[in-house]
Amino acid sequence: MRCDDPAEAARWSALVRASGERLGFVPTMGALHEGHLSLVRRALAENERACVSVFVNPLQFDDPRDFERYPRDLSADARLLEGAGCSLVFTGTLEQFFPELRDAALVLRDPGLPAQGLEGEHRPGHFAGVATICARLFELVRPRRAYFGEKDYQQCLVVSELARALGQPEIVVCPTSRDPDGLARSSRNRLLDAEQRERALSLSRALFAARAAWRAGERDPERLEALLAEELARGAVATEYAVVRDPRRFHELPRAPMARARALIAARVGAVRLIDNLALDETHGP
C-alpha cells in the first residue's frame, strides 16, 4: 500500500497496533537500494508488519544545491518495497508533516551531545533537521522498532538518544550494507560516474586497511589516522575528516593505547559527498 498523506499513515499504523501486530519502521529519503531493503527484511523478521517513509527532508540539508540534486524516484521505490513485503510506504510534504508551519516558524529539535563534531561540524544544522523529522515520524507511526543503517553512525547515535528521550521506539542499528567491491551502499552512489566510483573505493579500502593494522596490533590513533589519510590520498578524494574514535567516548579525542575503536571518514568525490565507517575491533552499533 502507498499513501501520500502522513495523517493517513498514522491512522493505518494505529490500526496495526490495535490488532496486536508489532510494527517495524524504516525511515528513508528514498532512492532505495539493497541496503534499505535489508533493513526492511530485518524489520519483517522481527515484526509482523513493516512500513517505510520516503521523504527528502529539506530540514537536514545545509546546502540547497545538495537538496535539489538528491536522487528521487518514488515509483521505483514503491515497487522495490512491494517486492520486499513492505505493508505501507508513505510520503508527504513538509507542510503535511508539520501543519504548525501554517501558523508559525518551525522550531527545530536540539539533537544534543551526539550531534557535536564530525558530521555536526561539517554540516551545520543537519542533525537538528534529522532529530526534528524523526521525532515527528515516531509520533505518527509509533512503531515497536525503528531500523537504521550503521553507515550513518553518528546519526544512529543521535536517533538512539532521541528515542531514549521520547520513550520510544526501540532503535535497531544494522550493519553497513556493501557492494561486493566493498563500497558502502548509498543513494548518492548513483550520482558517481565510473571513474568517480573507482576513486570512491578508497574510503572502504582505507577503513579495511586500518582494521588490518588493528588486527596486527596497532593501537595508536595517530598512526591509524595517518594510514586512513594515506589510503584516501591514493584515491585522490577531497577528505573532510578521517578519524578514529573510541565508541564509548565518541566526542573525546582518543588516547593511545585504545581498547575499542571506530574509524570514520567523510570525503567528496567530485561533487558527491560520501561517508563510511568501520569498527576496527569488530564491535557493532552505537
JOLINRA-V238478 format. One record per backbone hydrogen bond with DSSP energy under -0.5 kcal/mol. NH is the residue of the N-H (numbers start at 1). CO is the residue of the C=O. If there is no record, write none. Layout:
NH_CO, NH_CO
This chain:
3_89, 8_5, 9_5, 10_6, 11_7, 12_8, 13_9, 14_10, 15_11, 16_12, 17_13, 18_14, 19_15, 20_17, 21_16, 24_22, 24_49, 25_145, 26_51, 28_53, 36_33, 37_33, 38_34, 39_35, 40_36, 41_37, 42_38, 43_39, 44_40, 45_41, 46_42, 47_43, 49_22, 51_24, 52_88, 53_26, 54_90, 55_28, 57_55, 58_56, 60_57, 61_58, 62_60, 64_62, 66_63, 67_63, 68_64, 69_65, 70_66, 77_73, 78_74, 79_75, 80_76, 81_77, 82_78, 83_79, 84_80, 85_81, 85_82, 86_81, 87_50, 88_50, 89_1, 90_52, 91_3, 97_93, 98_94, 101_98, 102_99, 103_100, 104_100, 108_106, 109_128, 111_109, 115_112, 116_113, 120_117, 122_118, 123_119, 126_123, 129_125, 130_126, 131_127, 132_128, 133_129, 134_130, 135_131, 136_132, 137_133, 138_134, 139_135, 140_136, 141_137, 142_138, 144_23, 145_23, 146_170, 147_25, 148_172, 150_174, 152_149, 153_151, 156_152, 157_153, 158_154, 159_155, 160_156, 161_157, 162_158, 163_159, 164_160, 165_161, 166_162, 167_163, 168_163, 170_144, 172_146, 172_170, 173_171, 174_148, 174_172, 179_183, 182_179, 185_177, 189_186, 190_187, 191_188, 192_189, 197_193, 198_194, 199_195, 200_196, 201_197, 201_198, 202_199, 203_200, 204_200, 205_201, 206_202, 207_203, 208_204, 209_205, 210_206, 211_207, 212_208, 213_209, 214_210, 215_211, 216_212, 217_214, 218_213, 221_219, 224_220, 225_221, 226_222, 227_223, 228_224, 229_225, 230_226, 231_227, 232_228, 233_229, 234_230, 235_231, 235_232, 236_233, 237_232, 238_268, 239_237, 240_266, 241_266, 243_264, 245_262, 247_245, 249_246, 250_247, 252_249, 254_244, 258_219, 262_245, 263_278, 264_243, 265_276, 266_241, 267_274, 268_238, 269_272, 270_268, 272_269, 273_271, 274_267, 274_272, 276_265, 278_263, 280_261, 280_278, 281_261, 282_279
